Amino acid sequence: MKQVGVAIVGTGWCGGIRAETCAAHPLVKSLHLAEVRAERLEEIARKIGASSAVADYRKLLEKKDIEAVFISATPEDTHFPMARDFLAAGKHVFLEKPIALELAEADQLIGLSQKNKLKFTIGYSQRFNPKFAYVRKSIRDGTIGKPVSALVSRHITRSLGKKISGRIKLSPAAMESTHDLDFVLWCLEPARPARVYSQTNYGVMQASTGAPIADTQWIMVTMDSGLSFVVGGGWTLPPGYPNFSTTWIEMVGTEGALLVDDSHKDVVLNTMKTGMQLPMSTMPGEFVEHTYAGPMAAETVHFLEAVAYDRPVMVAPEHARMVMEVYIAADLSAERNLPVDLPLKSAKGKSLEKAA
Ligand SMILES: NC(=O)c1ccc[n+]([C@@H]2O[C@H](COP(=O)([O-])OP(=O)(O)OC[C@H]3O[C@@H](n4cnc5c(N)ncnc54)[C@H](O)[C@@H]3O)[C@@H](O)[C@H]2O)c1
């Protein structure tokens, strides 16, 4: 068995899950951490028995022992420089979404990974949710015939919306619906997006963040095959379970349809202390003793296997770039109140609030 030296950069919520998953996996030879919060670095390094633990990720670039890195740091403007530095240093890179803030940066990362013959992928973890994979399978094997239209609606809690928009002023399209755009575009391959129309809706986020951040955003995408689909997302649900996420999917085909409830209402915990809660309902998921409820552990192992056995990654970076172009177009459409044709004319696209 070929083992791999692995690094995790940013050991917060997602990086913590990546680190714990890697620490328990036999394909991992050594595990290195970079984290700027000293107390968190110490806590997670002790928990997983890290081979090395540093504050400055650049100290990991020259370590020969490291072949692959998971970049899970925030704010999101760290993604491009970190991925660029690790790809330039010859390491395989798994990067949490978003791939970058500008299309030109995404192009540079893709070019570097190709030039240095490295694996490079983006964390669209919902692909490892079996319900989502089932929708794609039902299209690929012909069960529901030719796809006719699709809808995905996702909402997350207000506290998570505030956490995200407290660190970077990106839209719900860029930070949340990005997963569902990835998913539908993955289902509809090889069709490509041709036109995007979006509207943003303002409620509580603008007042609480002091920035032009929408509560919800709706996006209609027309594909070059003629099909259109709708993806919507919001991040202002009241507290229920920490980082709760609820999703509804409709995929309609010529021979059948799939209606998928991923609203996590199947397990109800009711306690005197917190009242009713819906556990195991976050997007990345959580460890439950010897098991894992959610997609992120399987996604982490898939990348390890891709590196160790030289297999394809799940999300091609070119696909993530296409998703990025769609959510940038969505933000432009909402700003202009007009549909936006793809491809975008300038590769220097930025999301709405970032550009403002
Ligand atoms: N796939 C999913 O389901 C999913 C869910 C949530 C978040 N995400 C993505 O994952 C990324 C991480 O999100 P999170 O919720 O885990 O964030 P987080 O804020 O909980 O963790 C980020 C960590 O990065 C650390 N950090 C900041 N600057 C650093 C630096 N220069 N070097 C090393 N560490 C640094 C922070 O101290 C923090 O501990 C985000 O970009 C987000 O878009 C994906």
The ligand as an ORCA input file, in Angstrom:
! r2SCAN-3c Opt
* xyz 0 1
  N     -18.176     21.485      1.737
  C     -18.894     21.965      2.732
  O     -19.929     21.412      3.097
  C     -18.415     23.178      3.446
  C     -19.046     23.576      4.627
  C     -18.560     24.701      5.284
  C     -17.501     25.416      4.758
  N     -16.939     25.013      3.586
  C     -15.781     25.749      3.030
  O     -14.649     25.337      3.778
  C     -13.821     26.441      4.107
  C     -13.600     26.413      5.616
  O     -14.814     26.701      6.282
  P     -14.975     26.487      7.863
  O     -16.417     26.653      8.149
  O     -14.272     25.253      8.240
  O     -14.175     27.771      8.388
  P     -13.595     28.030      9.832
  O     -13.587     29.506      9.938
  O     -14.315     27.231     10.856
  O     -12.104     27.469      9.759
  C     -11.106     28.114      9.007
  C      -9.808     28.027      9.781
  O      -8.756     28.600      8.997
  C      -7.863     29.202      9.921
  N      -6.966     30.126      9.204
  C      -7.190     31.408      8.833
  N      -6.120     31.907      8.184
  C      -5.196     30.919      8.146
  C      -3.879     30.827      7.618
  N      -3.301     31.866      6.993
  N      -3.219     29.674      7.757
  C      -3.797     28.608      8.405
  N      -5.042     28.648      8.933
  C      -5.731     29.779      8.791
  C      -8.769     29.867     10.924
  O      -8.107     30.208     12.126
  C      -9.834     28.796     11.105
  O      -9.527     27.919     12.173
  C     -14.538     27.690      3.618
  O     -13.812     28.285      2.571
  C     -15.899     27.257      3.177
  O     -16.294     27.839      1.957
  C     -17.351     23.905      2.946
*
